[in-house]
């Protein structure tokens, strides 16, 4: 049985590419916020994106806002002290870049001259 999940959040670190046999796998973590103010909570998910989709995803950076769609599973492992640990993970089937990191300047700004003091005053504002 599969559980589908859709999350939107910010990358917790730069995506990392690793080899799994003959395929590349892009992995990392995503922070998903809910609530606001004193009730704000952050849930962390690990993710894996396989093949060419993962290669394309690897260009994003920590803090970028992304949407991930995939199947949900729990990674389970045992620590050295014998404690069992569970961590939520998404095997991503689709993804979308939804926005840039809030403190990074936009790379593709439209320069129309409207409201730009450096624009020629004789140029129309459109």
N, C-alpha and C positions, 0 to 999 in steps of 0.2 A: 504494500500500500504506500502510495506517495502522498506527501503533503506539499502543496504548492504554496509559495510565499512570494510576496511583492514587498520590497522595502525601499525607502528613499532615505538617504543619509549621506554623511561626509566620510571620506576615506580616512581611516585612522593612521595609515602610513602609506608610503609609496608602494604600489603593487610590485610584487616580485615574481619573476619567471623562473620556473624549475622544470626539469625534464621528468616525464613519466613514460618510460619506454621510448617510443619514437615521437611522442607528442609533447608539446609545451603545455604547461599548466600555469596560469596566472593566479596568484593568491594574495590574500591580505585580510584586512579587517575593515568593517564599516560601523560607524556609530549612528544609531537611530534614536532621535530624541522624541519624547512625548511629554505633554504637559507644559507648563510654563511657571516662571517665578520659583517659589519655594517647592512647588510640586513637580518641577521638571525632573524627568528621569531619562537616563541614557542606557539603551540596550546595545551590547556589542555582539556582532556576528562575524565569524570568519567566512570567507568565500573562496571558491575555486571556479575558474573559467577556463575551459579546455580549448585547445587548438587555436585557429586563427582569430576567433573572437577574443581569446585571452591575450594574444599578441597585440591586437588593436587596443585592448583595454589598458595595457601596460603603460601607455603614454600619459595617463592621468597621474595626479600627484596628491599627496596628503592634503586633506581639506577640501578637495573637489566634491561637489554635490552630484551624486549619481543615483539612478534607479536600477535596482537589480531584481530580476524575476528568475525563479528557479525552484528546485525541490529542497525541502527542509530536512535536515537530519541532525542527529546528535553525535558528535565525536565523543567517544568514551575511551579513556586510558587510565592506567594506574601509575601514580607517582612512585618515586623511590621509597617513600615511607609507607607504601601500601594503600594510600588513600585513592579512591576512585574519583576521577574528575570527569565532568561532562561539559561540553562546550557546543553551543548551537553553530551550525554551519549551513551555508547555502551552496548547492551545486547550481551555478548560474547557467541558464539557457538563453536568456536575453538580457541586454543592458542598454541604458541610455544615459548620456551625459546631460544633466539638467541645469547646470550652472557652474560658475567658477567660484573658487575660494573667495570669501568675502573681502580679504585684504590684498588680493592680487588684482592689479589693474587689468581691465579688459584688453584682450589682444586685438580684437576687431571692432574698433569704434568707428561709427559712421561720422564723417566729417562733412557737415553741410554748410558750415559758416554761420548758421542761425545761432545767435547767442554766443558766438565766438568773437571775443574782442580783437583777435589777431586777423580776422577775415577782412577782406577789402570792403569798405562801406558802400561801394558802388555795386557790389554783387547782390543779386536778389537772395532772400533768405530761404531758398528752396533749391 
